[in-house]
Amino acid sequence: MSTIFEKSYQRSIDSLVTRFAKPAMQGATLKAWLFDDQKSRKAAEHTLQAAGVNATLRSAYKPLVHFFIEEIDCTALAAASIGYPMHEACAPNRFLLETYPLTKLVGDATVEFYATDAANSTYHVNLTYQDGHEESHQVFAPNRTHSDIDGQTLLSPTGWLNINHEGQESAERLETDLEQLFHDAIAAISAYDWGNTEPYFEELNVSAQLPFKDRALPYAEEVISLTEALHEDIYFSLLEFFQKKSGRPLGDRGLQPGQIVPEITYHAGAPSVRVSTRKLNTEDSTGPHQQLSTAQAPLFAAQILQELDTLGGEHYQAHARSGRIVHGRYIKGSDAPIMISGAQHANETSGVVGALRAAQQLITRKNAHFTISPLENPDGYELHRRLCAVNPKHMHHAARYTAMGDDLEYRSAEKLGEKAIRTKAQALTGAKLHVNLHGYPSHEWTRPLSGYIPRGFGMWTLPKGFFLVVRHQVAWTQQAEKLVDHVTRHLAAIDGLVQQNNAQIALFEKHAGETGFRIINGFPCLITADNAYSVPITLITEYPDETIYGENFIRGHTAQMETVLAAYQALQKHIKE
């Protein structure tokens, strides 16, 4: 291991107490916005008030949501009308997105949003209570404008102080400990000499400890988590840095920097960060096997291989950077063949189980004909296992791509690596249909220090149900439409699935606007013609599975399984050449 950067930081909240809890500040009124959790802020308030300072410490992250949670008796509310600001440096719905999932936190109260067309970072809140009385509030959301690595202007949450002392009022931005840690780590990595040859490292590790506890919200999988948010912001910021360094456009998925691993944990002490390079991990975690049909958590790699072996057929394989093997099985029959794959993005785990369950059912057919490679990205999958051992409910996008740091889908023929599992499957079968099982976050995804909305992933920030993406060659338009109709009709018969979709879509539209998808038989669908794909039709599933467990996980892999089975049936009935 080689250390590139290491630093500890005084907590901003401690610095604030030291600055104001002294005799010279008695009688002052202080309003501060910090990233600290409620317990820490309340403790600091009490200390300051004991020193004669009238202090109110609020959250700089999702301030409107925290305002309702911490300052409003939502059980007594009848209605809320909320005007959200707009700013030229961010998407029009940015401040609306930050209110998510407020409408699910206020009981039976009705909530309406409207744009104020003001750029003052302030929400206008009008409340009507069940007893008839009304209140109006101004909820400040401190933000700063700054330039990103590409020179674009961003608007990001930040710390803030409003001070009233001896008749003098002042307001100032407070660069918090969280912001300092983030920017110092990115700056240190940006200044390091990485050479000019990809990959630049085996593992680039960013280990940080934050004193901010996660706060579970009383709705679905939603959690306010700055440890998760920092993981996401560090990971994607570093991808952007290396994309820029390599001369690629931001968002390019062919970049191969190596495996970037932010490991962000809770610690009650001072915030700290250490950046280091490490050897690539090559060991697989081990653990108990689960019954596939009732699996309540992602499977260990050893069980995935064992389940594959029980299918029989012909084994074929590819290799990952670490030396791990990507396994596939070819079941040969006289039906029209299908390719089944999972875990291209290894933090999307419901598809692994769904693929195996579908294969178990397909082999009972007399003429079954398919390939299955349920774990295409074993290096990312093991990283996901490692990260979930500490933070099991985080989405961990660092495990999304391969240990090369790229999305295997975008590899060229010269260096296929894991992607060779697909070219071999197509060569074995000549399949016209590839069912590629994916997932996406089951709770809100943010990058609070880089504009809040994840760059290039604005449509993925909130869950919007189980949806389908179809990419087809131009000549296969009619067959693709038949496939989607057949699959969605089949899925609509699954108890509760359409209802879940409707609920998530309604909440998405309330807090983000239109989904931009066609709704087909109750399922959002995105169908596009794309001749770049070698298989005539690719059906991509997107289940909100990052990161769910228990009955929710079972529902997820059941939906994935049923999609495969329905697609196989549609291929035989409707869309043969």
N, C-alpha and C positions, 0 to 999 in steps of 0.2 A: 504494500500500500504506500502511496506517495501523497502527502498532504499538500494541497495547493493553497488553502485559505482556512483560517480558523479564528473565530471571534465570539466573545460573549458580550451581551448588551445589558445595560441597566434598564430595568422595566420602566417604561414611560410613566406608568401610574405611580411608581415610587418617586421618580424625579418630580412629578407634579406635586406630590405631597410634600417633598422636601422644599420645593420652591414656594409653596403657599402656606404651609402650616408653621408660620412664624409670626411673632408679635407684630411686625410691620405690616402684615396683611390682614390683621383683624378687621372685621367689618366689610371685607371685600365680598363681592358676589362673583362666583366662578361657574361658568358653564363649559364643560369639556366633552369632547367626543374622542373616544379611544377605541381600540379593537379588543379591549379586555372583556372577559365574561362578566355577567351581572354580579356575581358574588364578589369578585375583586373590586368592581366599581363601587358597590355599596359599602364595602369595608373602607375604601379610601374616602368616600363621602363622609362617613361617620368620623374618621380621623380629622378631616378638614373642618367639619362642623364643630368638633370638640376644641379646635384651635381658633374658633371664632370666624371661620370662613363659611359663607353660605354657598355650598357646592352642590352642583348637579352634574353627574357624570353619565353620559349616554354612549350608546354604541355608534361607532363610525361605520359599521358594517350593517347593511339592511336596517337603517335607522327607523323607517316607518313601521316595520314589523316589530322591532324592539319596543317602539313607543306603545303600540297596542298591547304587547305582552306585559310590559312592565308598568305602564302608567294608566291604563284604561281597564275598567271593570267590564269586560266583554260580555259577561253573563247578563248585564243590565241593558245592553245596547239593543236598539230596534233597527237603526239604519246608520250608514256612514256614507258620506259623499266626499270623494278624495280627488283633488286636483293635483296632477303630477307635473313636474317641470319638464321642459325640453331644452336641449342644448345642441348647438351646431357641431360640437366635437364628439357627439355620440349618436347612436341610432335613435330614431324618434321614440321607440318604446323602451329605451334603456331604464328610465326611472319607473316605468310601469312594471317591468320585469322584476325590479328590486322589491316590489311589494308582495311577490309570491311567497307563500301561499295564504296571504292574509284572509281571503274570503272563506277559508276553511278553519280559521282560528277564532271566529267571532260568533260562534253558535248559530242561531237562526237569524241574526241580523242581516239585512240586505246591504250590499256594498256596491257602489257605483263609482267608476273612475272616469275622469275626463282630463284632457290635456289643457294646461293653463297657458301654453305658449310663452311661458316665462323661463328665463335661463338663470334663475337665482338659486337653484338647488334647494328649493323649499316646497314641501307638500302643503296644500291647503286642505285642512280636514274639518268637516262639519259633521257633528255627531248628534243623533236624536236618540234619546233614551226611552225605555219602555214606559216610564212615568210621564213622558211628554216634554221634559226639559231638554234644552239644546246647548251644545257647546261648540266653540270654534277654536282650532289650534293651528299653529304654524309649526311644522316639523322640518327642521333643518337637516339637510343631507350633505355634509361637507365633502367637497370634491376638489381636485386640482387638475389643471390641464398640464400636460407634459408630452414630450415627443418620445416615440418608441424607436426601436432599432432601425426601422425603415423610414424614419422621418415623419411618420404620421402623427397627428395630434390625438391624444387620448384624454379621456376624462375619467379619473379614478378616485374612489373613496380615499380619504385621508383623515388624519387627526386635526382637531381644531380647538381653539380656546377663545371664549368671549369673557372679558374681564371688566368688571365695574368696581373701581376702587377710588375712594376720596373724590367722587364726582367725575372721574375720568373713565371713559369707556374705550376699550380697544378690542380688536379681533386679530387673531393671527393663526396661521397654519402651524400645526404641530406635526413634525415628522416623527412618527411613532417608531417604537422598537421593531415592530413587524415590518414596516416599510424600510427601515435602515438595513435590517438583516437581509431582506430580499434583494435590495439594490446592491448591497456590498457583495453578496454571493454571485450575482449575475455579472457584476463588474470584474470580480476577480477571475472568473472563468473566461470572460471576454478578453481580458488582458494577457492570458496565458498563451504561451507559444505551443500551438497544437500541431504545427507542421502543415503540410498541404496534401497529405494522403489519407483518404478514408479507408477504414475507420480510424478515428483519431485515438481511440482508447478501447479497452475491453469493457470496463464499467466505470462510469463517472458517477460517483456517489455524493449526494448532498444530504448530509444528516443534520437535521435541525430539531431543536426542542423549544416548544412554545408553552407559556403558562396560561393558555386559553382553553378552557374545557369545552368540549362539544355540548351542544344543547339540542336534545331531541324535541321536535315539535309534535303536537298532538294531531298529526295528520300523516297517514301513509308512511313513507320512508323518509320524510323530510327531517333534516338535522342541520342546525347552524354549526358549521365546523370550519374554523380557520386553519386547522391542521390539514384538513383535506384541501381547502382552497389554496393553501401555500404549495402543497404538492403539485396541484394542477398548474399553478402559475409558474413555478420553477421549471417544471417539465416542458411546457409549451414555449416558455421564453427561451429556454436553451435550444430547443429545436429551431426556433426562429433565428437565434444567433448563428447556429451552425449552417442553417440554410443560407443566410446572408454571407457568411464566410466562404461558403462553397460556390457562391455565385448563382445559386438557385433562387427562384421566386419563393416568397413566404408561402408556406402551406405545401410545398413540394414533398411528396411522400417517398421519393426515391432516395433521399438523403440517407447516408449510412455512416453516422458519426460514431456508433457504438451504442452500448446500452446505458441510457441515462436513468439513474435511480434516485429520486428524492425520497428520503425516509424521514418523515415528519412525525414527531411524537409529542404527546403532552408531558410536561414536566413543570412542577410547581415553582421552580427556581427561576433564575435569570434566563432570558432567551439566549440561545447559542446556535452556532452553525459551524460545521466542518465540511470542507469540500476536499475530496480525495479521489485518486484513481485506484482501482482495484482490479484483481484478476476476475475473469468471468466465472460465475458460479456454475458448476457442472454437476452438482449433487441434486437428486430429486428428493423431495419430502415424502415421507411415508405416513400412512394412517389407515384407519379402518375402512373396509369396503362397505358399500351401501347397496340395498336393493334398488335397482334402477328405477322402477316405477314409483318408488316413494323416496327417492334421494332428496334430502333436504338441504344439501350444500354441494358445492363443486366436488367432483371426484378427484382422487389422487391419480397421478399418471399411471401407476402400476395397475390400478383397476381398469383404466381405459384400455390399456393393452390387453389385459386378460379378457375383457368383454369382446374386444375385436377378434381375439384368437378363437373364441367360441363360435364365431360366425362361420368359420371355415373359409373355403374359397382360396383364391390365390393372394399371397402376400406381396405387396410392393412397397417401396419406401423412398424417402428422400432424407437429407441431412440438414440439421441446423448448425449455426456457427459453433455452438458449444460441443458439438459431437453427438448431441441427442438425435435420435432417429424419429422421423415423422413416418408413422405407420399407416398403411392403407390396406383394404381388403377388396378383392374383386370377386363378386358372386356372378357367375355366368349363367345366363338363361336365354330364352327365346323372346321374352318381352322386349319392348323398346327400353333401352337402358337410361339410367339416370345417374348423375354424379351427386354425392352428398358430402358436404364438408362442414366443419365447425372450427371455432377458435382461431380463425385468421387473426382476429383481434382477441388476444388471450384473456382479457379481463371480461369478456362476454361469454359467460360459462354455461348458460342454460342450453345453448345449442349443442354442446358436447353430449349431454345426457339425452337430449331430444333425438339427436342423430343415432345414437346407439339403440334407443328404444324403438325407433322407426325401423332400423335394420333388423332387429329381433323379430318384428312382425313381418317384414318383407320376405325373410327367408322361409316363412311358412307357405308362401305362394309357390305353386308348382313351377312356374317359369320365371321366377324372380331374376332380375338382371340389373345390377347396380354396382357402383364403387362407393366406399365410405372411407373418409379420412377425418375422423372427428376432432383431432387435435393437430392442426396444421402448424401451430406456433408453440412448440414445447418449451422454448427458452422463455418466452413471455409468460407462458402458463405457470412455470415454476416461480418466476418473479412475482406473479400475482399471488401465488400461495404464500410466498415469503412476506409480502406486504400485508396480506390479510391476517397473518398471524398476530400482527400488532394492531391494525385498524381494520377489522373485518367488515365494517359497514361503509368504508370509503370506496370510491369508484376506481381509483388507481390506474389512471390512464398511462402511466409509465410502463405498465405491462401490456399495453395495447399492441405495440409493434415488436419486431424480432430483436434479438440481441445485436444485430447489425444496426438497429435503430430505424429501420425502414418498414414500410407496409409491404408485405410479400406480394400483394396483388400487383404492385407496380414494377416488379422486376423484369428485366429484359432477358432474352434467351441466353446471353453470355454467362450469367451467374444466377441461376435459378434458385439454388439452395432449397429452402422449404417449398417453394412454388413448383418444383419438379414433381411433387406429389400430384398436382393437377394435370400437368402435361402427360404424365404416365397414365392417369385415369382416363383421359380423353383418348389416348392412343389405344388403350385396352378396349374401350367401349364404342368409340365414335358417338358418344352421347350428344343429344341435341338439347338436353336440359341439365343445368347445374343448379342444385338447391344449396345455397350458401347461408348457413345459419349464423345470425349475428344478434347483438343486443345493444343497448344504449342505457344511459343513466336512469335509474329509477327515482332519482331525486334531483333537485336543482344543481346545475353545474355552473360554476362561476370562476372568473379570474379577477378578483377584486383589485389587484395592484396593476393590472394592465387593461383597464377599461371596463371591467366587470364582465362583459359578454365575451366568451371565448372566441377569439379571432377565427373566422372560417367555419365556425360551428354554431352560428346563431340559431339555427333551426333545431338544434339538439339540446338546448339549455334546460328544457322542461319536459317531463314525460307527457306523451300524447297517445298512449295506448300501444297496442301491438299492430305494427304496420308493415307493409310489404313494399319492396322496391324491385322493379323488374327492368332489366336492361336487355334489349333484344336487337338482333340484326334487323335491318330495315325490312327485309323480305319476310320476316317472321312476325310482323305486327298483328295479324289476325290471330295467329296461334297464341301469342302472348296475352291478348285480350281474353281468349277462351280459357287459358290457364288461370288467370286472375279471377275470373268469374267463378270457375269451378272451385278453386281453393277457398275463396272467401265465403262462398255458400256453405262449404263444409265447415269452416271455422265458426261460422255464425251459429251453428248448432251446438257448440260447446257451451255448457251452462256457465253464464256469468261473464263470458269473454267480451261480448258486444257491450254489455252494461259497463264493464270496466273501461272499455275504450271510450264510451260516451262520456263517462264521468271525467276521465283524464283530458279528453278533447275540450270539454266545456270549461274546465279549469284553465287549460292552456289558452284558450281564446279569451278568457277573462283577463289574464295577466300578460299575454304576449300578442294577441291578435290572431288573424287567420292562420291556419296551419299550412295552407298552400298545397294541400293534398286533395286528390279525388277521393271521395268516400264511396267505396264499392261494397255493397252488402254489409255495411257497418264497419268497414275497415279502411283506414287511410292508405292510399296507394299512390306511388309515384312510378309512372311507366314512361321510359324513354328509349328511343332508338339509338343504338350505339354499335357500329360495325367494328369497333376495336376489340370486342370480345370474340374469342375463338369459338366458344360454344354459342349456338344460335340464340338460346334463351337462358338467362341467369335470373333466378328468383332469390332475392335476398330478404331474409326475415329480419325484423328489428323488434325484439321484445325488451321492455324496460327491466333489465335484469341486473344492472350494476348498482348496488350489490344486494341481492335479496336472498332470503333463507326460508326454511320451513315450508309452510303451505304455499307461500308466494312462489318459492322456487319450484315446487311441484307443478303449480299452475303454469309456470313459465316453460318448463321442459315438456310438459304435456302439449302446450300450444305448438311448440317447435316440432314435436313428433307428428302431430296431426297435420301440420303443414306439409311435411315430407310425404306422408301417406296420401294426402289429397293430391299433391303434385304428381306423384307416381301414377295415381289413378287417372288424373287428367291427361297425362302423357299417353296412356294406353287407349283412352276413349276418344280424345278430341284432337290431339295435336301431333299425331304421327305424320311423317312426310308423305 
